[in-house]
């Protein structure tokens, strides 16, 4: 456990302001397990005072009829006021697209000693997200993404960039499916169907006797097919959770569902492309290249019961490799340009401008 003296920040100011995410207005508890919440707890356990500011919620509440763009000016003004009052030692930006470049520039002018970092969990290798991440990198002293390798390295022209795994926090989201005798689903998936439905449909055809719990969100902005505590409960009663990808993911990239699947104690079924077995270690997941290989491997593991041991080992390794306190301490060190503890192996994925 981290202590105050182990951290590189000024002992008299350990306040960290985390900016981003919409919790109260849009999701209202449906995503209590979101990365933003995991990292808040991680920073607290790392010995800092973590304060939250949602640009989206602030804009929604400030605008007539909750028209977000009309509340954008108010959100930026509120952030400036909060920074003046709080005087944080560091500010973390996560997908806070409503915060303008001018606001960040003003914060730097008024508070020249503050460290600004960003962290990004969307796929930076696709065109839609490239410019978003590049903007945050250019605004920050250091930035982190859940993508590694060449796909991350190319952003070094905008600033310092490093890899971070999708964080796990057992106090927020945890179950031990591998300890259960009775399960609700043999296979589980929750998310948007685009780019994934063909794999899931083919798997159902290959294993018609298996119970598949596939919860599909109809479209962006629509209500989740499953969320909140129900998502946690059903996932924790599923044997194999499929981390189906939209496309061929780059090195180490996955959506944050991989952390939720490990946390629930399921056997994670993971496409080969991202090479996540190199991140979490051998015998931690079921790797596959197509639906046929997934069906063959899964059926063997389900019939023998060996899926439980792999799921147990996967959860242990995932918690060790990617717990939110570890990630927060690493971020703090990078912001301070110091090393206060033994960094994990994945910290080698760091590229300076």
N, C-alpha and C positions, 0 to 999 in steps of 0.2 A: 504494500500500500504506500502511495506517495505521501511524503510529508512536506511541510512548507519549505523547509530548508533545502530540499532536493530540487526545487524548481528554480529556473534561472530568472524569473521575474523579480522586480523590486518587492521586498517583503512587505513594504508599507502599502502597496497597491497590487491586489491580485484580482481585480475586477475584469472580467471578459464579457463583452457584449456580442451576442449571437443574433444576427439579423437575417430574417427570411421565414419562409413557410407560412401557410395559412392553416390555423388550427381551430380557432373558436367559431369563426363564421361559416366557413365552407364545409369543413369535415366534422366539426363538433364531436370529437372523440373517436370517429371512425378510424383514424390513423394515429392512435396513441403510441404506436410502435414505430413511427416514422424516424428516419435518420436524425432529423433535427432534435427530436426528444432524446434519442440515444446519446447524441453528442453533448447535450446539456448535462446529462448525468455524468458523462465521462469527464467533462471539465470540472464539475464539482468534486468528483472523487480524486481528480488530479491536484486538488488543492487550491482551486480558484473559485471566485464567486461568479457564477454564470448567470447572466441576465438576458432575457429574451425580448426581441422586438420583431413583430411581424409587419412587414411593409404592406402585405396584402390585406390583413385584417384591419390595419389602421386606415388604409385607403377606403376599404369597404364601409367602415363605420362613419367615416368623415363625409362621404358623398351621398347626395340624394339618390334614393332607390338603390343604394349599394352599387352604383356604377363606378367600377374601380378606377378607370382612367381619370374620372373627375376628382377622385380623392388622392391622386398621385402627388399633387403639390403639398397637400396637408401631410402626407406620410413623410415626405422629405423634410419638411419643417419640424415635424415631431422628432425625427431621428436626430436632427441637429441639436434640438433642445435636450434630448436625452443624453447625448454625448457630452454636452456642456455640463449637465448636472452630475453625470456618473463619472466622467473622466476615466474611462477604462484604459487599462494598459494595452489591451488588444481588442480588435473588432474582427469577428468572423462573418463573412458574407456567404450565404447559401441560397443561390437561385433567387436573389432579391432583385428582380428585374426592374421594379418600380423606382429603385434608388438610382439617382442620376450620377453621371460622372462629376457634375458640378458640386453635388453634395459631398462626395468623397474628397474632392479637391479642397473644399472649404474645411472639412474635418482635419485634413492634413495641415492646412495653414494655421488653424486655431490650436490644434493639438499636435505639434510636430513630432512628439515622442511616441505617439501611438503606433503600434504595429497593426497592419491590416492584412488579413489572410482570407482566402476564399476556399471553399470546398464544394465539389460538384459531383453529383451522382448520376447524371444523365450520360448517354453515350456520346462522347466527344468526337467519335469518328464519323458521325453522320452530319450532313450539311446543315440540318436544322439546328444542331447544337454547337457547331464549330464556332460561329461568331459569338454566341452567348458566352462560351467558356473563354474565348480569346479576350473578350472585354473584361471579364473578371480578373484574368491573369494580368492584364495591363494595369488594372487598378490596384493590385495587391502587391505586398512585399514577397509573398510566397503563396502558391495555390496548390490545391490537392484535388485529384480526381480518382475515381474508381476504375481507371484504365491505366495500363502500364505499357512499356515497350515503345516502339516507334510511333504509335498513335499518340502517345503522351509527349514524347521527346520533341516532336515538331512544334509544340507550343512554347518551347524555350525562347523562341525569338520574341515573344511577348513579355516574358518574365520567368521567374524561377518556378518550376513545377515539380511536383512529386506525387507518387502513388499513395493512396490510402485504401485499405480494404473496407468493404461495407461493414459498419460497426455492429457489434452485438452487445446487448445489455440484459443479462439474465433477470434483473429486477423489473424490467419493462415487459419482456416477452420471453417465456421459457416454458418448456414442457419436455416430457420424456416419453415420446411415442414408443420408443424401443423397449420400454418396460411394461407396456400394456399387453394384456392377453386378448382383448377384443378391440376391434377397430371399426371405424365408420367407412373408411375408403381404403382400397388397395393403392390407388393412385390419386394424386391431388394436383390441381393447378388453379390459380386464381389470377386473373388479369385480362387484358384486352386480347381478343382472338387474332387480330391481324398479324400475319406472318407465323402464327403458331398453330392455327386451327387444323392445318393439314396433318401435322405430326400427331396431334392429339386424336384426331378422327381415325387416322390409320392405326394408332395403337389400340383404340377401342375395337377396331375390326380384327386385329391380330389376337387380342385376348378378350373375347366376348364374355367369358365367365367372370372376369375381374370387375370389381366395383370401382368405377371411375368418378371421382368428384371433381368435375371441371366447371369452375365458376367464372363465366365470361362477362366482362364489362362491355356493354354494348358500344360505347363511343366515348371519346375524350369529353370530360365534363359531366358525363352521366353518373347516376348513382352506382356505387359499387355493387357487384353481384353478391359480395360477402365482405364484411368489414367489422371493425371493432372487436369486442370480446368473442363474438360468434366465429370470426375468422381464426382467432387464437385457439378456440376450443376445437373446431373441426380440423384444423391443421394438426393439432396435437393428438388427434385420433386417426391420423392417416399414416400409412406405412411408407410409401414412396412419394416424394414431392418433386415434380418435374419442373426444373428451372428452364423452361422452353425459351429460346432466344428468337428474336425477330429475324436476325440475319447472322452471318458469320462474325462473331464478336472478336475484337482484338484481344491481345494478351491481358489476362487477368480481369477483363471487364465482365461484370454481371450487374443486373438490376439489384436493388436492395432486397428482393425477395429471397436471394440465396442466404442472407443472414437470418431471415425469419424462418426459413426451412431448417437450417442447422439448429437454430434456437429451439425449435419445436421437437427436436429429437427424431425427425424423419430421416430416411435415407434419401439424400439429395441425388437426383438424376440430372446430370450435367452434360450438355453437348461438349465434344472434345475441343472445339476451336479455341476457347479462351484459356485452355490449359490451367484450369483452377486447381487441378491436383498438384501442380507445382507450388501453388500458394499454400494450400492446406495440408499437403503431404499425401503419401500413398495410403490406400485403403481407407479413404475418408468419404468416398462418393461412388456413384455408379456413372462411369463415363460412357458415352455412346456417340455414334456418328449418324445414325438414322433410326427410324421407328422399329425396323426389324431387329437391329442390335439391342435396342432398348427393351423390346419385348422378350427377346431370348434371355438376356442377362437378368432382367427383372423376374421372370417366371422361375428361373433357377434359384434365385435368392429368396423369393417368397416361399417356394415349396420347401426349401431346406431350412428356412428360418434364419439363414446367415445374414439377412439384411439388418437384423437388430444389432449385431456386433459392429458392422460397418457404420451404422447410424450412430451408435454410441461413441465410437472412435472419432467420427466426423464432428460430432458436437464438441467433444473435448478439445480437439485441435482447433476448431473454429473459434471457440471462446478464448483459447490461449493466443491465437494469432491475431484476432481482430476485435478484442473487447474494447469498448469505447474509452475506457480510462487510458489504455495503452496508446490508442490513436491520439487522444487529447494531449497526453504528455509529449508525444512525438511532435505534434503541431506546435506546442509551446516552445519546444527546443528549437525547431526550425525558425520560428518567429524571432527568437532571441539569438539565433546563430550560435548556439551552444549545444553541448551534449551532456545531459545530466544523468543518463542511465544507458544501459546497453540497448541500443536500438534493434528492432526485429530485422530479419533478413530482407523483408520487402522494402525497407528504407533505402536499399541500394538503388531503387527506381526513383532517382532524383536527378533533375537536369537544370543546370543554372544557365542564366541568360548570357 
